[in-house]
Amino acid sequence: MSLSGFLSGILCLTTPCLPISLHPSLHLPDREWSLLFPWISSPPLSAGQSLVSRLLAQGSELGLELVFVWNRDPGRMSGSVPPALQLQDLTALEERHPDLVVEVAHPNIIHESGVQILRHANLLVGSPSALADQTTEQQLMEASNHWGHTVFVARGALWGAEDIRRLDAAGGLQSLRVTMATHPDGFRLEGSLAAAHNWGPRTVLYEGPVRGLCPLAPRNSNTMAAAALAAPSLGFDRVIGVLVADLSLTDMHVVDVELKGPPGPTGCSFAVHTHRENPAQPGAVTGSATVTAFWHSLLGAPRPLQGPLAFALCTTHTSGVPPRFSVFAHP
């Protein structure tokens, strides 16, 4: 198995895989896998750095091979990625023959290169906020169907993804609301939200459909985007996302998931509320537990029928045919 990767753009993750399936059949051809992810040069390790480090140290004994790492700024790979694994030109990814490309950095990689990647490999999207853009989603669906490769979505920090999927499939989901709160230093905001600096002790920056939040907070809305994909009956337009700046949350990200079903015979509704506190370094976009989950997702990825699994890592800082989209949930 070989593995290629982008240091700041795409990351493929799968864990003891419970697919939240948006496509009834999942097939991975007998090819190598690749990973795309963000690369940050300062401690603590980013998801991308952590994956590269673990793959180089443990990959061979696990049947995994890293075949390349790509970064928009090649200089960021110096001293961290062996020269032979550094891919200078993303358009040359076919030469490394990846099976799976993993993105864990920024949705722009999916917008710009997702279709190209699907021509040569399966793609695991670690920045599902990219799929809030309907043009991008449609292009990936068409490319997936045309080239016979599958798009996977990592659930990341979304707790209970498999339960949301099952409830939605059974017609028992009426509303879904995801609230993410952390210190303002952990936000990477764009557009109108980027100008918001008048923080109170706890300030609601956005409350509304997840589709509207994703372009304003592309790196802080992935949990909400995963929820929208896990509940296709509601989708990006009916799943509600709430982004909260909380000055007291200097070392953690807090995610609350609230869902309700339709009223039963007695007039009462089934309801669930989960509260997840994820330790995080000050100013970090990704919590520590989520980084660990990425690794376990990787270990649970479907394998080729023969031979080792090939991964590629990409990072960047900065139609009547059913779509081949699956959301992978992991413990």
N, C-alpha and C positions, 0 to 999 in steps of 0.2 A: 504494500500500500504506500503510495506516495502522497505528499501533502504540499500544496503550494499556498502562499498567503500574501495578502496585502496588508501592510502595516497600518493603514488608516483608511479603510473603506468598507471591507466586506468580511464577514465572519460566518462560517458554517458551523452550526451547533446542533447536536442531537444527543439525547441522553437515553437511559433506559426508556426507549421511545414509546410514548403513548401518543400516537399522532392524533391531533385534532384535525380531522381530515376534511378538506374542502374538495377532495377528489377521491373517488371510491377506491381506486387502485394505485398503489405506489410501486414503482419499479425503478431500480437503480441498475444501470448497465454495468458490465464488468470493465470498469475503467478506474482511473485514479481519482482521488479527491483533492480538493484545494480549499484553502481558507483565506479570507480577506478580513483584516481587522485593523483597529486603530493602534497607533504606536505613540506612546508618550515617553520622552526621554528621562523624565524626572520621576523619583519614587513617589508613591508606591507603584508597583507594576500595574500597567493597564491590562485589560482583558487580552489584547493582542500580544503584549510582551509575555504575559503569563503563559499563554498557549504555546508560543514559540519556545520558551524556556523548558516547559514540560515535555514538549514533543521532541526536542533535541536530547533531553535527558532520558526519557522513558519510551519514546516512540517505537524503537526497534523491538523492545520486548513486548510491546502491545500490538505489534503488527501494523504500525502506522509509520508513514514516511512523509516528511515535509519536503515538498519539491520546489517551492519558491515562496518568497515574501516580496511584496511590492509596496512601495510608499511613494506618494506624490513628491515627497522630498527625499531623494535617495540618501542624502547625507545623514538622515536619522537612523539609517540602518547600520552605519559604520560602527564597528566594534561590538555590535549586538547580534548581527546576523552574518553567518559565514558568507563570504563573497560568492561562492558557488550557488547559494540559495537566493541571492538578490536578483530580482527581476527588474530590469530598468525600464522596459516598455511593456505596458499591460496588453497591448495588441499582440504580443508574442506569447501569450499564455498557452496557446495550443501546443507550442513546442515542448512544454513540460508535461503534457498529457495528464492533467488532473482529473480525478473522479468527482470531487466535490470542492466547490469554492465557498468559503465561509466569510461572511462580512460581519464585523463587529465595531464599525467605526462611525460612519456617517451615511445618511440616506442618499447623499449626492452620488455615491458610488453606484448605488442601485439605479438611480435615474440615468446616469451617464453610461454605465457599462454592463448593466444587468442583462440586456438582450445579447450582447456580445459573449458574455460568459456562458449563457444558456446554449449557445451554439456548440460549445465544446464540453460542457460539464454540467452537473447538477449544481444548484445554488441554494445555500442556506443563508437566509436573510436575518442578520442580527439587528438591523435597524428597520423594523417593520413600519415605522412612521412613513417610510418612502411609499408604501402602498396606499396611503391616503390620497395620493395623486392618482386620479382615475386613468389618466393617459399612461402612466408608468405601469399600473396594474394590468391594463389591457395589453400593453406591449409585452409584458412578461408572460401573460397567459398565451398569447399568440406564439411567442418564441418557444415556450414550453411544449405546446402542442405540435409545432412544426419540427422541432429538433428532437423531440422525444426525451427531454430532460425535465427533471422535477424541481419545483421551487419548494423549499422548506422554510418554515419560520420558527425561530426559537422563541419560547415563551418568556425567557429572561426572568424578570422579577414578578411576573404574574402568578400569584398563588391560586391554585384551584382551577387551572386552565382546563384540565380534563373534565372536571365536574361541570364547568360552564358549557363546554362543548356538548356533553351528554344531555344536559337539561335543555339546551337550545334545540338539539336534534329531536328531542321528544315533544317539542312544542310547549315546554313549560317555563319559558323565559319571557317575561314581559318587560323588564327594565334592568339595565346594568349601568352602574356608575363607578368610576375609578378615580380616586383622589390620590395625588402624589404630592407630598410636602417635604421640603428640605430647606436648608439655609440658602439665601439668594446667591451665595458664591458658587453653589452647585449647578446653577442654571446657565445654559448657553442659548440665549433668546435672540430672536430675529424679528424684523418688522416692527409692528406697533408695540409689542411687548418689550423689545430691546430698550425702548425709551422710558420704561417704567422704573423709577429709582426711589420713589417715595414709599419706602417700606415701613409698615407698622410692625408691631410685634408679630402679627400673623395676618398676611395679606393674600386675599384670593386674586390671583392674576388672571385667571380664565376659568370660566364655567360654561360649558356648552358642548356641542357635538365634537367628537374626537377629530373629525375631518378638518374642522377649523383650527384646532390647536396644533396639529402636526407641523404645518409649515412655519408656525411661530416659535415652536420649541422642538425642533426635529430630534434633538438628542435627549430630551426630557419627557417625551411622550410615547416611547416605545412600549412601555407596559400597557398603556391605554390602547395603542394600536393592536397589540397582540390580543387584547380582550375583544376588540372589534372583529378581528379575524376569527376568533374562537366562537363568536356568536353571530354567524352570518345573517340570521333572521333580523338582527338589529343593525349590524354593520357600523361603518364609520359615521353614518349620519344619525343613528339613534342611540349608540352607546355614548354616555355623557362622560367627559373628562374634566377634572378639576385640578388646576395647578396652583399650589399654595406656597408662598414664601414665608417661612417661619424662622425668625431669628434665634429661637432657642434650639433648633435642630442643627447644631454645629458639627455633629459627628454621626449622623444617620440620615437615611431616607425612609420615609414612612409612606406605605401604600395601603389604602383602604379600598376594599372591593365590596360593593353593596349590590345585591341583586334581589329581584322579586319575581314571583310567578303570578299568573292570573288568579283572580279570586276563586276559591273553591265553593262547594255547596253551602258552606256556613258563612260565606262572605269573607273569610280569612284567606290570606295569601301566604304561600311558602316564601321564606326570606332567609338570606344568609348575609352576614357581615364579617369579613376577615380583616384583620389588622396586622400588618407586617412591618417590623422594624428591622432595617438592614443597616448594620454598621458601615460607615463610610469615612474615608479621610476627608478633612476639611477641603471644600471646593471640588471634590471628586464628582464626576457625572455618574459613575457606576459604583454601586455598593460592593463590599467585599464578598458577600454571599452570592451575588450575581456572577462575579468573576469565577468563583468556584463552580457555580452551576454550568457555566459555559464549558468548562473542562469535562464535567460529567456528561454533558450533552454530546460532546465530541466522542467520548468513549462509547456512547450508545448508538452512534450513527450506524445505519445499515451498511453492511459490507459487500464488496463484490463477491461473485460466486467463487472466484479463484484468486489466489495471490493476495498480496498485502493491499492495504487501503492507502490511496494516494491523496494527500491534502494539499491545498494551496491557500496561502494567507494573503489577503489584500488589505491594506490599511491606508487611510488618508486622514490628516488632521483637518484639518479643516473638517359564425362562431357558434355555433351550436355545440361545439365540443366542450365538455366540462373542463374548467380550469384545473391545472395540476398544482394546487396549492395545499399544503398541509402544515398545520401548526404542531410543533413537537412540544409536548409537556413533559417535564421531568421533576422528580422529587427534590 
